[in-house]
Amino acid sequence: MEFMNTAGLTEDQKMIRESVLDILERTLPFEGIRKLDDERVFPHDAYNALAEAGFMGLFYPEEYGGTGASASDLTALVETLGYYYTGIAQGFMTTVIYAGMHIVHRGSPEMKARVLPDIISGKTKLALAMSEPGTGSDVAGIKTNAVRDGDHYILNGNKIWITCAHVADKLVVVCKTDPTAGRHKGMSTLLVDANAPGVDIRPLKMLGRRTTHANEIFFTDVKVPVENLIGEEGDAWKGLMAALNVERLCLAAISAGHCFRITEYAANYARDRIQFGQPITKFQAIQHKLADMLILAETARQSAWRVADLIDQGENPVRETSIAKIVCSDANVKCADTGLQVMGGAGYSSEYLMEMFYRDARVGPIGGGSNEIQRNIIAKLMDL
């Protein structure tokens, strides 16, 4: 990693980075990523290799086979995944963080013992089914419902923009179990078999992140065993809020890592691009663009690591995680846009990876709670 140095990292974090890069270089050769992107194929080999090396359990409790590592260690891992390829980073995050942490925080002991080891081994992939056609940022307005019928819930509804549902074995579904309850109330979380009768998963063609793309899901009279309730019935909102700090930390770390990859790619191209008898890196206009890209990358990185440090100190840094998510995802888009400009026509061509970098970066300010929603959160915490 040319520009993203290891200053300040512990020896364990340096080993995490080196090991992850070694695994990905062997199982996900960079020249093969374009083919996966074109064909919209999930990077299964790389995912399985990371699981075999124990990285799916890095942040999970030791009693279930995890490592119990710190938020800073998690940041080192996710930043490295984002640097190498955002698709594999998103694949990791969707199962382990977005969906899996709901089971870690709120699942019964029996559910944890049954599901977490399979997540850690890579045997089970998850997806978090939360957004709906009429309720993207407005999670409290969901309409998908589950009605108790003996020892089962009967689940009906429609979810959309569900990342990695096309490869998921199980779905963590946020639904309404008490339709008469007000906003933020009467919501529950169910663990649903993705192959159960009545579950219909339809892939969506997205601009970027094509290997870990979004999907639409339809639930029609799906029977879900009562023991698959995650947490208390009607108490899902509290669980959703509890998971947000780590989720947004990971989103920030992915974007920060990606900024460094984009900057290196553009700089390497510019060194080899000869115009007027010399590399274009000799022109101040290009030098300043590349310098600005590195500033964006380093600023993003510092924002993400600041949040990790606060979490490790036992703080509840809601404001800081919202800021980091905005800073890092916006920086990622600006970095990709500037890198594309540095490369000119080559950057706009699918013969090079820069246009994929741009497509993959653009979802950052939208997903995981749009940056407009993050600003609402910050303003509320400012008592405005």
N, C-alpha and C positions, 0 to 999 in steps of 0.2 A: 504494500500500500504506500504509494509514493508520497502523498501529502498528509494522510491521516496517521500521525505518529502515535507512539505508545507512551508518551510522557504522562506520568501521573497514574498509569495503570499498575495494578498489583501484578505479581508474577503469575498468579492464577488467571487473571484477566488476559494477560499476554498469551498464556497457553490456550485459553479459550479461543482467542482470535486466530492464532496460528493453526490450531486443530481444525477449526471450522473452515478456514480457507483451504487447507489441505484436502479435507473431505469434499468440498464443493469443486475444487479443481479436478478431482478424480472422477466424481460422479455427475457433474454438471458442467462439462467443458464449455467455456464461454462461447465458442463458435457454434455450439448446439442450442444455445438459448433462443436464437432467432427462429430456428425450426420449431421449437416447442411453442413459441409465441405465435407463429403463423398458423400452426395446427391446433392451437388452444388446448395443449396437453399439459396436465399437471406434472411437475417434476418429481415423480414418484421415487426414482432411484436416489436422488439427493435427500429427499425427506426421510426415506428409510435408513439411509446411512447416518444421518444426524441422530435419528432415534436409536440406532444400534450403538452409537457412541455415547448415548446417555443425555443428549442435549434437550430432549423433550421434557426431561424431568428436572432440569437445572433449578427451576424456581419452585418445584413442588416439595411437599413435606417428606422428610426422610422415611417416615413410617410406611409410606406407600411406594417406596422405591426411588424417590426423588433425591436431590442433593441439598435442598434447603438453602440455596445460594441467596445472596443479597440482591437488592434491586440494581445495584451498580454492576454486579456480575451479569445480571440479565441484560442490562444496557450494553455491556461489551459484546454479548452474543448477538442481540438484535441489530445493533449498529453494524456489526460485521456482515450479517445476513443481508441487510439493506444495501451495504456497499457492494456485495457480490452480485446480488440479483433481488430486486424487490419482490418477485414472484415467490421465491422460496421463503423470504421473510414473511410475506403475507400468509403463506401456507402454514408456517409455524405459528404465527400469532393467532390465526383463526381458531385452530384447535386448542392450543395450549393456553392462550390468554383470553381471547374473546369469549369462548364457550367453556373451556376447561376450568377457568378460575371460579365460575359459578358453582361447580361441583366441589372444588377445593374449599371455598368459603362457606357453602350452605348445604351441601349434600349430606345425607345421613351417613353414619359410619359404614353401613352396609353398601351404600352406593359408591362411596369413595373406594372401598376395598374391591368392589367389582369393576369399576370403570377406570380409575386413575392408573393402575399398572398397565392397562392396555393402551392408554394414551401415551404413557412413557415409553413403552416398547415400540410404538408406531403401529400397533395392530388396529387401533381405533382412531379414526379422524372424526372431528366434530365440526359443526357450523352453528352459529348463533342466529336464530330466526327471530328477528325483532321488528324490522321496518315493514310497513305495509303500504299499499298503493296510496292511501290517503293520509298516512301518518309516518312521514320520514323522520323529521326532527322532533315531532310531537309524539313521543313514545307513549305518553299517558293517554293518548286518544286511540289506542289500538282497539280493533274490533274482533280479532280472532278469539274464539271462546272455547272453553272446555267445561262440560257439564258432568258432574259426578253421577255415575250410574253403577251402584254396587262397588265392586273392587276395581273399577276402571273409570277413567275420564273419557268422554267422547269429544274429540277435538274437531272443530270446523273453522275454516278461515283461509286467508290468503296472505302470504308474505312475499316481499319483493326486495331486490338488491341484496340477496343473501350470499355472501362470499363463500366459495368452496363447497356449497351444498351439493354440487355435482359429484364430489368425491367423498362426501361425508358418510360415515356409517351410522352416526346418530346426530340428532338435531336438538339443540337446547332452544326450546320454543317459549317465548314470552306470550302469555295469553290472558284473557279475562275469565276468571272463574266466578266472579260475582258481578253481573252486568248492571246491578242496581247501585253499586258502590260508585263514589265520586272519582274524580281524576286522582291518579297516583294510588288509588285503593282498589282492592278486589282483583289485583293482578297476581298471577302465579307463573312459575317456570316449570316446564315439564321436559323430561328427557325422552325423546321420541325416536324410535327406530326409523331410520331413513328409508328402509325397504318395507315398512309396514303397509298393509292394504289401506288404500285411501290417501297415501302420500304420493303426490305427483310433482316431481322436480323438473323444471324446464330451464335449460341454459339460456342466458341472455348474451348477446353479442355486445361487448363493451369496447370502448376506445382503447383502453390500456389494461395492464395487469391481466392479460388474456389467459394465462395459464391457471390463474386463481380467480377466474371471473365470477361475476354475480349471477344469481339465478332467481327465478320466481318459483314459489312453492304453493301448492293448493292442498289443503287438508279437508277431506270429505269423510266424516264419521269415522275418524281414526281412533281406535281403541288404545288407550295408554294406561298401563297398570298404575294403580295408586302409588305403589312404592317408587314410581319414577318421578314423583313430585320432588322438586329441588327446593329445600327450605320449607317454610310454612305456607299453607294456602293463603292467598291474598296478600302476601308480604313480599312480592317480587321487587317492588320499587326500591326498597332498602338495599336489596342485593345488587341491583343494577347500579345504584349510586356508589356502593362500596367498591365495585370493580373498576371504576372509571380512572382512578389515578394511574394504576399500572397499565391499563389499556392505552391511555394517552401518552404515557411515558414511552411505550413501545412504538406508537405511531411517530412520535418525535424522533426516536432513535433510528427508525427505518429511513426517515427523510434525511436525517443528518448523514448517515452512511452513504445514501444515494448521492448526496451533493458531492462527496469526495470522489466517488466513481466517475461522475459526470465531468468534474473538473479535470481529473487525470486523463480521461478519454479525449477531451477537447484539447488539452495541452499537448498530448502526444501527437494528435493529428496536426496541430499547428506547427510543431517542430519539423514535421516532414513535408509540410505544404510550402512549396517554393513559389514565390511571386516576386517579380522584379529582381530576380537573381539572388534572393535570400529567403530563409524561412520566415513565415509571417510572424513568428514570435519576436522578430527583431523590430516590428512596428509597434510604436507605443500604444496605438489604438487597440491592438490585440493584447498587449501586455496588461493594459488596464482592465480589459474585460476578464481575462483569466485571474487577475488579482482580485477583482470584485467577486468572482465565483468562489475563490478560496476564502475570502472574508465571510461570505454567506455560509459556506460549509462549516467553518470554525465557530462562527456565532451560533449556528444551529446546534452544533455539537455541545457547546458549553451550556446552552439552555437545557438540553436533555439531561446531561450529567448533573446539573444543579438539582433537577427534580429527583433523580435517583438518590442523590445524597440526602435530600430532605426525607424521602420515604425511609431510607435506612436509619435515619435518626428518630423514626417514629412519628414524624409529623404527618399532617393530613393536608398536603399542599394542593388544594383544589385550584386556587388562583394560578399557582405556578405551572401546574400541568396544562391548564387551558392556554396560558401564555406560550409554553413550550410547543404545544401542538400547532398554534398559529405560526410562531416564528419559524419552526422547522419545515412545516409543509409549504408555507409561502416561499421560504428560501429555496426549497427544492424546485418549485416551479420556475422561479426567477433564474436559478442556476441552469436549469435545462434550457430555458429560452435563450439565455446568453450563450450557452455552449452551442446551441443550434446556429446562432448568428455568427459565432466564430468560425464554424465550419461551412457556412454559406450553403451553396447548393448541395454539398455532400451531407450536411446536417439534415436537410429536408428529404434526402433520398433514403429509401429502405435498404439500400446497399450498405448503409452504415447503421450503427446502433443508436445514434443520437436521437433519431425520431422516436424510437421505442422508449428511450429514456424520458423524452418529453411526455409521451402518452402515459407512461407509468407514473410520472410525477403528478400529473394534473388532477388525479383523484384525491390527492392529499388534503386540499382545502375543503373538499366536499364530504368525504367519508369520516366515520368515527365521531360524528358530531361536527357539523359544518363549522367553519371558522366564524361565521356570523353568530351561531349559537354559542361558541366559546366566548365571543365578545359580550354576549348577553350575560353569561355567567360572571365574567370579570366585572362588568358594570354593576351587577347585583351585589357582588361582594364588596364593591366600593360604596355601597349604600346610595347609589344614584337613582 
